[in-house]
Amino acid sequence: MSRRILVVEDDGETRDYLSKGLREAGYAVEATGLGREGLMHALDGGFDAMVLDRMLPDLDGLSLLRSARAAGVRAPAILLTAMSAIDERVRGLRAGADDYMVKPFSFAELSARLEAVLRRPGETKPEETRLVCGDLELDLIARCAARGGRQIDLLPREFQMLEYLMRRKGRVVTRTMLLEGIWDYRFDPKTNVIDVHISRLRRKIDGEDEKPLIRTVRGSGYTLSDQ
C-alpha cells in the first residue's frame, strides 16, 4: 500500500508541483491550500508524513503543527518556509517539525528528506563506492562502467544518469526526479531530453545478447533492474 502524504501549501503552482512529483514517486497525496482544512485532514489521521507550508492564509503552519501534535498526531512533518533565519528554524523544530526546508527547494532533496523521516529508526546505509545491478558495475571512484567484463564508454551526463538510476535500483525514477537530479531543472521544459538520453544509455549498456536493464514505466518514468 502506498504511503499517504498530506501536503498543505497555499501557492497553487508549488502545491501542484509537489503533488505531481510525490504521486510519480509512488505516494498517495492529499493536498490543500488552507491551514484549517489541512489541520482537519491531519486530525483525521492515516497519514504517514506531512509537508506543511510555514505561511498559510488562515492558519499558519506552526499553529497547524502545534495543534496536530497536541491532539496526538505523530506523523513526521517537514516545514517549508521562505524565511531562512536560524531562530525561525528553531521555532519550527520546537513546534514539532521533524525537518525544515527553505524555499526555493529541490524536489529531489525534499523527496530524500521525506524518505529519511519515514525511515525506520536505526536504519543506515554505508557509503557506496561501487554500484552493481546484475552483471552491470559502476565504479564511483574510477568513474567507469562495465557489463560482463565489457567496458562501457560513458559521457559525463550518461554516467551521472546511470549512477542516479543504479542508486535507486528496482524503484521507479520519475521524469521530475531526473530533470531535477541530473539537469537541475525546477520546471518541466516540455522537451524529450530525458527520452533521448535514456535511449542513448540503453544502447550502451544493453548489448544484443544481453538482458535489458532499463525499462520504461508507462506514465511515470523508468526503472533499472535485473529482475
N, C-alpha and C positions, 0 to 999 in steps of 0.2 A: 504493500500500500504506500502511496506517495506521502511524503511528509507535508504537513499543512503549514503554510506561512501566511501570517497576517501582515499586510503592507498598509500603513497609514501615512499618506503623503498627499499634501494639498495641491502640489503642482501636477497638473494633468499629464504633461509630457513625461515628466520623471516617473510618475506612477505607472503609466502605460509601459515605459521602457523597462522598469523593474519587473513588472508583472510578466511581460513577454519573456524576458531573459530567464526568470525563475521557472516559468512554465516549460520553457525549452529545456531547462536543466532537470526537469522531472518532478518539480514540486507542484503541489496543489495550492493555488493562491487565492486568497480573499483580499480585495483591495478597496479602500475607501479614501476620500479626501477630507473627511470630517473627524475631528478628535472624539466627539461624544459617540458617534457611530462606531468608531474604532474601539472605544472602551467597551461598548456593548458586545461587540464581537469577541473581544478578549475575555470578558466575563463569562461568555457562553462556553468557553473552554474548547479543548480539542485541537489547539494549535501547538505545533512543535517549536515554533520560534516566531518572533515579531520583529518587523523592521519599521521603526517609528520616526517620523519627521519631528524635529525639535519644535519648530514653529508651525502651529496649526491655527486656523481662523477662529475656532470656537472653544477648543480645549487644548492647551499646549501639550507637547509630547511628554514633558516632565510630570505634569499633573496626571495625564493619562496613565503613565507608568506607575506613579506612586499609588494611584487608586487601584490599579490592577494588582500590584504587589500586596497592598493592604487587604484585598479581597482573596488573597491566596493564589493568584495566578503565578506560576513558577516557570512558564515558558521563557527561555532565554530571549533577550531583546538587544537589538542593535539600534542605536540612536543615530540619526542623520542630522547634521546641522551645518549652517553656513558660518557659524562662529567658531573660531579656532583657539580662543583663549584657554589657557590651562585650567583656570578656575571654572570655566563653563563645562569642560570635560569632567572635572571632579564632581560638579553638581550632578551631572548626568549619571555617572557611575554610582554615586551615593543614593540617587533616586531609585536605583535598581537595575540600571543598564549593565549588560554583560560586555558590551563593546561600543565603540564610538567612532564614527567616520565623518570627516569634514567634506562638505561639498566644494567643488565638484569631485566626484569619486569615480573610480573604475568599477564597472560591474564585475570584472574578473576578481578584483580584490574583495568586493563585498561577498561574492559567492564563496571565496576561500574563507573569509571570516565567518560566514554562516556555517560552513562545514565545521569550522573549528569549535563554535559554540554548541553545535549539535553532537560533536564527537563525545564518545564515552570517556569519563574521567580516566586518566592514566594511559590512554591510547596514544602512543607516539610512533613516529616513523623515522628511522635512521636516515641520515643524508645519503643520497644515492650518487654514485659516480658512473654507474653502468646500468642501462635500461635494457630489458630483454622482453621480447614478445615472440614466442616460438623460436624459430632459428634466426630471427632478426635481432641484432645487437647494436646498441648505440653507446659509444664511449664518450662520456661528457667531458673527460679531461683532454683526450687527444682530439676531440671534435671530429670523430669519424664514425662511419656506419658500415655494417657488413651483414650479409644474409647468407647462411650456409657456407661461410668461407669466402663468399664473393664480395669484394669491396664495392661500396656504392658511393659514387661521387655526388655529393650534395652541395648545392649553393647555400650560402648562409641562411636565407629565408626558408629554404626547404628543410635544413637541419633544425631550425627553430620550430617549424611546424611539426616535424616528426617527433621532436622531443615533447612538444605540448601534447600530442596525441598519445605518446607512449606513457607519459606520466599519468594519463587518465585511461589506461588500458581497460577495455571492457565496458567503458562508460560512454554515453552519448556526449559528444562535444558539439555544441551548437554553433551556428554561424556567428551569433552575437559574441560568444566566448572567443572564437577565433579572430574576429575583427578587432576586439579589444586586446586580446593577449598577444597577437602577432603584429597587427598593424597600428595598434594604439588608437583605433577609431572609437569615438563615443557616440556614433550615429551610424545609421545604415546608409552606405554610399550608393546603394541601388546599382551595383555592378556585379559581375560574375567573377570577381577577383579570387574568391575562395574556391570556386569550382575549377578555375584554370590551374591554380597551384596544387589542388588535390589531384587533378588529372596528371600533372607532371610528376608528382610524388609517387603516384601509383605506378606509373610506367617504370620508375627507377627501382622501386622495392619489390614489385610483383613481376617476376620473370614468367616466361611462357609456361613452364612446367612447375611453377611454384603456386602454393595456395594463396589466394588473395587475402591480404590482411586488413586493408582499409575498406570499409563498407559504408554505403550511403544509407542513412535512416531517413526515409521519406518524410518531408515536412519538418524535420528537426535539425539534422546535421550529419555527423559522421561518427563512426566508432572504429577503433583499431583493436582487433582481437585475433587470436589464433584458434579460437573455438569454432 
